[in-house]
Amino acid sequence: MDAHKLLLADSNEDFLTALAEILSPQYQVFTTRSGKEALHILQREQCGVMILDLMLTELDGISLLEQAVALGLNPKVLVMTPLFNDYIQSAAERLGVAYLVYKPCDLQAVANRIADLSHGLRLPEPVDPHSQIRSLLTQLSVSAKYRGCRYLMEAIYLMAQDSGQSVTKELYPAVAQICNCDSSNVERSIRSVLDVAWKKRQPSIWECYFPLHKKRPTNAEFISRLAEMIRL
């Protein structure tokens, strides 16, 4: 994560503009009012610090943090909210939020807390790719009780290592060899488990990963997309 890159995600455009003006001399600042866009910026820019309003459009702040954790993204986070309750407090602790600030708040005080976070930034611990894949599949309602889930995990891991390989001619046979089964069984089992996940899906989460898909992504599309997100 880059300590000089800062993401401001807030529903109030005036607040975004004012805080960005204060911080832009010290940081490369990215701003958004959308939770979905915030997640994309985090993935693309590897921002070291995020200032997060919980009331974002498209994807709320807590859901954004849960998906960032699942993707292995771990910026230092300052959360701003006009509402404190046990749920928010518990979620903040569970998701590693560094500061929880009551809104409305003083801009300079926020800037000071951001400086504290930035100066204390350390390189993250390496993320186990299999654990990361498992978290992504859980987010997407892919049940571990099906054999297809294991085949998917291996397929995504292998595709992350070599994105140029053919799914049917190379990837499925490689997974079959690892799992001691037939490659046609790999394809059928993956298709089956994705069919089940699609029916059980939370649309807002799937739309973050597959925004242009009105129908279930194909096996190859699903594998390639998740492999891209955990590229080794």
N, C-alpha and C positions, 0 to 999 in steps of 0.2 A: 504494500500500500504506500502511496506517495504522500508524505506529510505536507507537501506544498500544494496539493490539490484538495479543494474544499467544496463540498456539496451542500447547498442550502435548499431544502425542500420544505416549502411553507405555502399555505393556501392564500396568504395575504400578499398581494403583489407589491403594495407600498412598503411593507416590512422587508420583503426580499430585496427591493431596490436599495433601501436605506442601509441595510446590513451589508449588502454586497459592496456598496461604496466605501464603507469603513474598512472592509477586509481586503479589497482588491489590491492595495499596494503591497501586502505581505503574501498573498496567496493567489493561485489560479482558481478562480471561483466559478462554479457551475450552479445555475439556479433552475428550479422547476416548481410548478404547483401540482404536478401529477405524480402519484405514487409509482405508477408503471414506468414513467420516464426516469424517475429517480433510480429505480432498480437497473435500468439499462445504462444510465450514466455510471453507476457504481461498477458495473461489470466492465464497461469500456475504459473508464479512466482510472480505476483503482484508487479512488479518493481516500486519503488517509483519515479525514475527519468529515463527519456529516452532522448538520444541524437539522433536526427533524421535527416538523409539526405533525402531530398524530392525526389531524383532520385533513388529509389530502384527498384530492379527487382520484377516482379510478381504483386506487389501492390505498387502504388506510395505513398509518404509520406502523402499527404493530404487525400487520400482515407483511408489510415491506421488510421489517427487521427479521421476521421469521424466514422469509424467502432468501434474504441476504445470508443468514446463517447457514441455510441449507446449501447455498452455493459456495460456501467457504469464504465469503466476503466478511471482513471484520474491521471496518473503520471504527475509530473512536467516535462515540455518538453522544450528542447533547440533544435531549428531547425537550420540546417546549409544549406545554398543554395548559389550557385554562381550567382543566378538571383533574383533581387528584382523587383516586379511590384505590381500594385494595387491589383491584384487577390491574390497573395501570402500574401500581407499585410493584406487584408481583411479576408482571410481564417485563418491566424494565430490569429488574434484578436477574430474571431468567435469561434475558437476551443481552446482558452485558452492557447496559447503558451506563455511561460514565457520570452524566449529570442529568438531573430532572429539574427543569426550570418552569416556574409558574408564569403564565402569560396573563396580562401584558407584562413585558419585562424591559429593563433598561438595555439599550443597544450596546453601550460600552461594557456593561457587565458581561453580556454574552460574548463580546469580543475578547474579554480577558479570560473567560473560561475556555474559549477556543484556543487561545495561545497556550494555556496550560496543557490542553489535550495534544496539541501539535508538538510541543517540546518534549512530551513524554512518550511520543510514538515510538514503538519498537517494531521490528520485523515480525510478522506473524509466524507461528509455528507451522511447519509443513502440514498440509491437509492430506489425510489418507484418501486417495481417489475412490476406493471402494465405499468408504463411509460417506463420501460426498454424493456418489451415485445413489446409494441407498436412501439418503435424505431427499434427493430430488424425486425419486420414484415414490416415496411416501407422500410427498407434497402433491404428486399427480395421481394419487389414489391407486397406485399399482400395488396390489397385495402380495406380500412375501410368501403367502401360503401356496401360491401357484408356481409350478416349475418354470413357467415362462418368465417369472421375475428374475430367477437366477440367470437364465439365458440372456435376458435383457442386460443385466449388470455386466456380464462378461462381454457382450457385444458392444456396449457403450465404452467400456474400458479399452477394448481392442481398437475401436474406431478412433478414440482419442489419441491413440499412439500412431495410427496411420489412417488419415482421413481419405486417402486416395484409393483404398481397396474396394473391390466390388462386394456388395452386400451378399448377393446370392452365391457367387462363385468363390469368394475368399472368406468373408466374415462368418457366414453360417457354418461352413465346414470347420473353421478354426474353433468356434464355440462348441460344435459337436465333439471335436477331439478333446477339448478341455473337460466337457461334461459327460463324455463317454456315451454318446447317443448319436442318432442319425440327423443329418443336417435338415432334412425335411421336417423332422419333429421339432427342431429349433424354430423354424419359420412358423409352423402351425401354433406352437405354444406361445410364442411372442405375440402373434396375431390375436390369439384368444385372450391373453391377459390384458392386452391393450383395449380390446373390445369391452371387457368388464370395467376397466378403469375409465373408459370414455363414458359409459353409462352412469358411473358413480361420481363423475368429476365435479369439482367446484369450478364453474365457468370462469370466474375472475382469475383463478390461478392458472388454468390452462391458457387463457388469453395472453398472459404475460409471456409464456414460452412459445405459443403458436398463435400469434395475433391475427393471422390471415386465414386461419383454418376454420371453416364452418362445418366441415366434416372431420372425422377422426384422421389424424395424420397417418400416413402409411408407416409400416415398420421402419423402412429406410429413413423416412423423414424424422420420425421420433428418435431413432438411434443417432442420426447425424446431428440433430439439434442439441441433444443432451451431451453428446461427445464434444461439441463445440464449446459448451459451457464449462467443461472440466478439462479442457485441453491440457495435456501433460507437458 
